[in-house]
Amino acid sequence: MRFKRKWIFGSAAMMLLLMLFVPSALAAAGSAGTEKDASARESAKRVPVFIIPVDQEIERGLQSFLERGFEEAANFGAGLIVLEIDTPGGLVNSAEQIGTLVRDSDIPTAAYIKGDAASAGSYIALNADTIIMKPGSMIGAASLVDGYGNSVDDAKLISYWKSKMVGAAELNGRDPEVAAGMMDKDLVVKKPELGVVKEQGQIIALTGEEALKAGYAEHLADTPQEAIAWLGYSTEDIYHVKQSGAERLSHFLTNPVVMTVLLFVGIAGIVIELLVPGFGVPGIVGILAFVLYFFGNYVAGFAGAETWLLFILGLVMLILELFVPSFGILGLLGSAALVAGVVRAAFSYTHALFSLGIAFAAASVVVVIVAVIFKERGIWNRFILRDNLTKEQGFVPVAEKLNLLGASGISLTPLRPAGTAEVAGERVDVVTEGGFVDAGANISVVKVEGSRIVVKKAQE
């Protein structure tokens, strides 16, 4: 019984101690966890973070937008720039310029691939300091294709683009053979330790999980904010750089199809207004189309102020050609200035000339149709004499005085060589054959040509 009482008292004392100790321990543990979370939050870099989208085809307009975004980030004192990438690729030369912009940035850069970083998009991502991918996203498939989607087989171009991809991969210690395999379909890559095996004729494209294993991504994150936090930056000050309305309009206007339509409307409208004046609407529409063409290319960074000057100068010279006789010189110079302005304003001379050729051919057909329909109002009517001097309009023809041929008369005034004479009792204006005849001299008519009476001094 004594042992049993001791055991009961001991158990009760132990229970009392546990009741007093456990809450204190839990409170201490909770306090320690809170302090740890607070410490983690304080350790995150509290600096502005700029997120710039790369979610369209890569071209000169995107390059201008990114340049503006990087400049704004620098002016604002940003500590990190995140490129939010989802692009099918685009122009190689623009991708090179963007890659240089990312690589040379004084602000740390990270590529967050939320969709596809295909073709030239993968090159841009490789130039960033860090690559973070969203599960299900892709990087690679960077083989060269032309504007029609056909594979480019030029050995020089392939070698050049391969060197660019390899150089971008080596910037951050990524395996260069994988980058080469992303664009060279003839290359064989066997990297089982990286999870990459490529046979001839294939192109490497990596999912987020594959890129992580191959060293082509540092982390997987569902959102840009998660990626920023993983990089050790605070998510308190995130700024999204968005395209302005003018930049979005510029992206639409610089589409090759839209550019061709604008050139067609511009050429047809202005030529119709010049050849068939009086409407006003074709001229206004044509000028507006050209303004939109130059505006889109100007905002995109393709065109400078000199392109506007060339266009206006060419238009003025073409108008002057219609009213100032220049033997075609003004017309040729005006046409050359217009073509130069249109071509220099575009992102590619080849595309510009191609679009201009199509637009000119289509505009020529429309102009001919309009000219035929409104031929009575054409400007060429100003250079054609259409009036007839008829009796109905009050014009009375002068009768030939053939009855005076051979008749004699007397000069009433000196004939030097023209003057007045009296012939067959009629006072008429006469002209000599070339000599002078004094007044009062005898004359005879030797020729009658309409109202022109030719006389000579009669022999004594």
C-alpha positions in Angstrom: 0.0 0.0 0.0 2.8 2.4 0.8 4.4 1.7 -2.6 1.2 2.2 -4.3 0.6 5.6 -2.7 4.1 6.7 -3.6 3.5 5.6 -7.2 0.2 7.6 -7.3 1.8 10.7 -5.8 4.8 10.4 -8.2 2.5 10.2 -11.2 0.5 13.2 -10.2 3.6 15.3 -9.6 4.9 14.3 -13.1 1.6 15.2 -14.7 1.7 18.6 -12.9 5.2 19.3 -14.2 4.3 18.4 -17.8 1.2 20.7 -17.6 3.5 23.5 -16.5 6.4 22.8 -18.9 4.7 21.9 -22.2 2.8 25.2 -22.8 6.0 27.2 -22.1 7.9 25.0 -24.5 5.3 25.4 -27.2 5.2 29.1 -26.7 9.0 29.3 -26.9 9.0 27.2 -30.1 6.3 29.4 -31.7 8.2 32.5 -30.7 11.4 31.1 -32.2 9.5 30.2 -35.5 8.0 33.7 -35.7 11.4 35.2 -35.2 12.9 32.9 -37.8 10.2 34.0 -40.4 10.8 37.6 -39.6 14.5 37.2 -40.0 13.9 35.5 -43.4 11.8 38.4 -44.5 14.3 40.9 -43.3 17.1 39.1 -45.1 15.2 39.4 -48.5 16.6 42.2 -50.6 14.1 45.1 -50.3 14.7 46.7 -53.7 12.4 47.6 -56.7 11.9 44.6 -59.0 10.8 45.3 -62.6 9.0 42.6 -64.6 9.1 43.2 -68.4 7.0 40.9 -70.7 8.5 39.3 -73.8 5.3 37.9 -75.0 5.3 38.6 -78.8 7.3 37.9 -81.9 10.8 39.2 -81.6 11.3 42.2 -83.8 12.6 45.8 -83.8 9.5 47.1 -82.0 10.0 44.7 -79.1 13.6 45.7 -78.9 12.6 49.4 -78.5 10.1 48.5 -75.8 12.7 46.5 -73.9 15.2 49.3 -74.2 12.6 51.6 -72.7 11.9 49.1 -69.9 15.6 48.7 -69.0 16.0 52.5 -69.0 13.1 53.0 -66.7 14.4 50.3 -64.3 17.8 51.9 -64.2 16.3 55.4 -63.5 14.1 53.9 -60.8 17.0 52.2 -59.1 15.8 48.7 -59.6 17.7 45.8 -58.0 16.4 43.1 -60.4 14.9 42.8 -63.9 12.7 39.8 -64.6 12.0 39.0 -68.3 8.6 37.2 -68.4 9.1 35.2 -71.6 6.5 33.5 -73.8 7.5 33.9 -77.5 7.6 31.8 -80.6 10.8 33.6 -81.7 11.4 36.1 -84.5 14.1 38.1 -86.1 17.7 37.0 -85.4 19.2 40.5 -85.6 16.7 41.9 -83.1 17.3 38.9 -80.8 21.0 39.7 -80.9 20.4 43.3 -80.0 18.1 42.3 -77.1 20.6 39.6 -76.0 23.3 42.3 -75.8 21.0 44.6 -73.8 20.3 41.8 -71.3 23.9 40.7 -71.1 25.4 44.1 -70.6 22.8 45.3 -68.1 24.3 46.6 -64.8 21.1 45.4 -63.1 20.9 41.6 -62.4 18.5 39.9 -64.8 16.4 36.7 -64.6 14.4 35.0 -67.4 11.1 33.6 -66.1 9.8 31.4 -68.9 6.1 31.1 -68.4 5.3 29.5 -71.8 7.7 29.1 -74.7 11.2 30.4 -75.1 11.4 29.1 -78.6 14.0 30.0 -81.3 15.3 33.5 -80.8 13.5 33.5 -77.4 15.8 30.8 -76.1 18.8 33.0 -77.1 17.4 35.9 -75.1 16.8 33.7 -72.0 20.4 32.3 -72.2 21.8 35.8 -71.9 20.1 36.3 -68.5 21.9 35.7 -65.3 19.3 33.2 -64.1 16.7 31.1 -65.8 13.6 30.0 -63.9 10.8 28.1 -65.7 7.2 27.4 -65.0 6.2 23.7 -65.0 5.1 22.8 -68.5 7.1 25.6 -70.2 9.7 25.0 -72.9 13.1 26.3 -74.0 14.9 25.5 -77.3 13.9 24.7 -80.9 16.1 27.5 -82.2 16.8 26.3 -85.8 16.9 29.0 -88.4 13.9 29.5 -90.7 13.1 32.2 -93.3 10.0 34.5 -93.4 7.9 31.7 -94.8 8.8 29.1 -92.2 11.2 27.1 -94.4 14.4 25.8 -92.9 17.5 27.8 -93.7 20.4 25.5 -94.9 23.0 28.2 -95.5 26.2 26.8 -93.8 27.5 30.3 -92.9 24.2 31.4 -91.3 24.0 28.1 -89.4 27.5 28.4 -88.1 27.0 32.0 -87.1 23.8 31.4 -85.2 25.3 28.3 -83.5 28.2 30.3 -82.2 25.8 32.9 -80.8 23.8 30.2 -79.0 26.9 28.4 -77.7 28.4 31.7 -76.5 25.2 32.6 -74.6 25.0 29.2 -73.0 28.7 29.4 -71.8 28.0 32.8 -70.1 26.6 30.9 -67.1 28.3 27.6 -67.4 25.7 25.7 -69.3 26.7 22.8 -71.5 27.4 24.3 -75.0 26.6 21.1 -76.9 23.0 21.3 -75.7 22.7 24.9 -77.0 24.2 23.8 -80.3 21.7 21.0 -80.5 18.9 23.4 -80.1 19.5 24.9 -83.5 21.7 22.4 -85.5 19.5 19.5 -86.7 22.6 17.7 -88.1 24.4 17.6 -84.8 24.3 14.4 -82.7 24.2 15.1 -78.9 24.5 12.3 -76.4 24.4 13.6 -72.8 22.6 10.9 -70.8 23.9 12.4 -67.5 22.0 15.6 -68.4 19.0 13.7 -69.7 19.6 14.9 -73.3 20.0 12.5 -76.2 19.6 13.9 -79.8 19.9 12.0 -83.0 20.7 13.6 -86.4 17.7 15.4 -87.9 16.3 16.3 -84.4 16.2 19.6 -82.6 16.5 19.9 -78.8 13.6 21.4 -76.9 13.5 21.1 -73.2 10.6 21.1 -70.8 11.0 22.8 -67.4 11.9 19.6 -65.6 14.4 18.6 -68.4 16.0 22.0 -68.4 16.4 21.8 -64.7 18.2 18.5 -65.0 20.3 19.6 -67.9 21.4 22.8 -66.1 19.4 25.1 -68.4 17.2 26.3 -65.6 18.0 27.0 -62.0 14.5 26.5 -60.5 10.9 25.8 -61.2 8.3 28.3 -60.1 4.5 28.7 -60.7 4.6 32.5 -60.7 7.0 35.3 -61.2 6.6 36.3 -57.6 7.6 32.9 -56.5 10.7 33.1 -58.7 11.6 36.5 -57.3 11.3 35.2 -53.7 13.5 32.2 -54.6 16.1 34.6 -55.9 16.2 36.3 -52.5 14.3 39.5 -53.4 11.3 41.0 -51.6 8.0 40.8 -53.4 6.9 44.1 -51.8 8.0 46.4 -54.6 7.2 44.8 -57.9 6.6 47.0 -61.0 5.2 45.7 -64.3 6.4 47.5 -67.4 3.6 47.6 -70.0 3.4 48.6 -73.6 1.9 52.0 -74.2 -1.1 52.5 -76.5 1.2 53.9 -79.2 3.5 50.9 -78.9 0.6 48.4 -79.2 -0.7 50.4 -82.3 2.8 50.4 -83.7 3.1 46.6 -83.4 -0.1 46.3 -85.4 0.9 48.9 -88.0 4.3 47.3 -88.7 2.7 44.0 -89.5 3.9 43.2 -93.1 0.3 42.8 -94.4 -0.9 46.0 -92.7 2.1 47.9 -94.1 1.3 46.7 -97.6 -2.4 47.7 -97.3 -1.4 51.2 -96.0 1.0 51.7 -98.9 -1.6 50.6 -101.4 -4.2 53.0 -99.9 -1.7 55.8 -99.7 -0.5 55.5 -103.3 -3.9 55.0 -104.8 -5.5 57.9 -102.8 -2.9 60.5 -103.6 -2.6 59.6 -107.3 -6.4 59.6 -107.7 -6.6 63.0 -106.0 -3.9 64.4 -108.3 -5.3 63.0 -111.5 -9.0 63.4 -110.8 -9.2 66.4 -108.5 -12.3 67.7 -106.9 -13.2 64.9 -104.6 -10.9 65.5 -101.6 -11.6 62.2 -99.9 -9.0 60.1 -101.8 -6.3 62.6 -101.0 -7.2 62.8 -97.3 -7.4 59.0 -97.0 -4.1 58.5 -98.9 -2.2 61.0 -96.7 -3.7 59.5 -93.6 -2.5 56.0 -94.7 1.0 57.3 -95.2 0.9 59.0 -91.8 -0.1 55.8 -90.1 2.7 53.9 -92.1 5.4 56.3 -90.9 4.0 56.7 -87.4 4.0 52.9 -86.8 7.6 52.6 -88.0 8.7 55.7 -86.1 7.3 54.5 -82.8 8.8 51.0 -83.4 12.2 52.6 -83.9 12.6 51.8 -87.6 12.1 55.3 -89.0 13.7 58.7 -88.2 12.7 62.2 -88.9 14.5 62.1 -92.3 11.9 59.6 -93.6 9.1 62.1 -93.0 11.2 64.8 -94.8 11.8 62.6 -97.8 8.1 61.7 -98.0 6.9 65.3 -97.8 9.6 66.5 -100.2 8.7 63.8 -102.7 5.0 64.6 -102.5 5.6 68.3 -103.1 7.8 67.6 -106.1 5.1 65.3 -107.6 2.5 68.0 -107.2 4.8 70.7 -108.8 5.4 68.4 -111.8 1.7 68.7 -112.7 1.9 72.5 -113.0 5.6 73.4 -113.6 7.2 72.2 -116.9 10.3 70.4 -115.8 10.6 67.8 -118.6 9.9 65.0 -116.0 12.8 65.9 -113.7 10.6 66.9 -110.8 8.5 63.8 -111.2 11.5 61.5 -111.2 13.1 63.2 -108.2 9.7 63.2 -106.3 9.2 59.5 -107.0 12.7 58.7 -105.9 12.2 60.7 -102.6 8.9 58.9 -101.9 10.4 55.4 -102.5 13.5 56.3 -100.4 11.3 57.5 -97.5 9.1 54.4 -97.6 12.0 52.0 -97.8 14.1 53.7 -95.1 11.2 53.8 -92.7 10.7 50.0 -92.7 12.6 47.5 -90.5 13.9 45.7 -93.6 14.7 47.0 -97.1 13.8 43.7 -98.7 10.3 43.6 -97.0 9.7 47.3 -97.8 10.5 46.9 -101.5 8.4 43.8 -101.7 5.4 45.5 -100.0 5.9 48.6 -102.1 5.9 46.6 -105.3 2.7 44.8 -104.4 1.0 48.1 -103.3 2.1 49.9 -106.4 0.8 47.2 -108.8 -2.6 47.1 -107.0 -2.8 50.9 -106.8 -2.1 51.1 -110.6 -5.1 48.9 -111.4 -7.4 51.0 -109.2 -6.1 54.3 -110.5 -6.7 53.2 -114.2 -10.3 52.1 -113.3 -11.0 55.4 -111.6 -9.5 57.4 -114.4 -11.7 55.6 -117.0 -14.8 56.0 -114.9 -14.2 59.7 -114.3 -12.4 60.6 -117.5 -14.4 63.8 -118.0 -13.0 65.1 -114.7 -9.3 64.2 -115.2 -6.6 66.7 -115.0 -5.5 65.9 -118.6 -8.6 67.8 -119.7 -6.8 71.0 -118.8 -4.2 70.4 -121.5 -6.6 69.6 -124.3 -8.4 72.3 -126.4 -12.0 71.2 -126.6 -13.7 74.5 -127.7 -15.0 74.9 -131.2 -15.4 78.4 -132.8 -18.9 77.8 -134.2 -21.6 80.1 -135.4 -23.9 78.7 -132.7 -21.5 80.0 -130.1 -21.5 83.4 -131.7 -18.3 83.1 -133.7 -18.4 84.5 -137.3 -15.7 83.3 -139.6 -13.9 85.9 -141.8 -14.6 85.5 -145.5 -11.8 85.2 -147.9 -11.6 88.1 -150.3 -10.6 86.1 -153.4 -12.4 88.6 -155.6 -9.6 91.1 -154.8 -6.9 88.9 -156.3 -5.2 90.9 -159.2 -7.2 94.1 -158.5 -5.4 97.5 -158.3 -5.7 100.1 -155.6 -3.9 102.9 -153.8 -2.1 102.8 -150.4 -3.8 105.0 -147.9 -1.0 104.7 -145.3 2.7 103.9 -145.6 3.0 100.1 -145.9 5.9 99.1 -143.6 5.2 96.4 -144.6 1.6 96.4 -143.2 -0.9 99.2 -143.6 -4.2 100.2 -145.1 -5.1 100.5 -148.7 -8.2 101.0 -150.9 -8.6 98.2 -153.4 -11.6 98.0 -155.8 -13.3 100.8 -153.8 -13.0 98.8 -150.5 -10.8 99.9 -147.5 -8.8 96.8 -146.4 -5.7 95.9 -144.3 -2.9 94.8 -146.5 0.8 93.6 -146.2 3.5 93.9 -148.8 5.8 91.1 -149.9 8.6 92.6 -147.8 9.4 96.1 -149.2 8.1 99.5 -148.0 5.5 101.4 -149.9 4.7 105.1 -149.4 1.2 106.4 -148.9 -0.6 107.4 -152.1 1.3 104.8 -154.2 -0.4 102.6 -156.8 -0.6 98.9 -155.7 -1.9 95.6 -157.0 -3.0 92.5 -155.1 -0.8 89.5 -155.7 -2.0 87.0 -153.1 -5.1 86.4 -150.9 -4.8 83.9 -147.9 -7.9 84.0 -145.8 -8.0 87.5 -144.4 -4.4 88.2 -145.4 -4.1 90.3 -148.5 -0.6 90.6 -150.0 0.2 93.6 -152.3 3.1 95.0 -154.2 3.8 98.4 -155.7 2.3 98.7 -159.2 4.6 99.4 -162.1 4.4 103.0 -163.4 
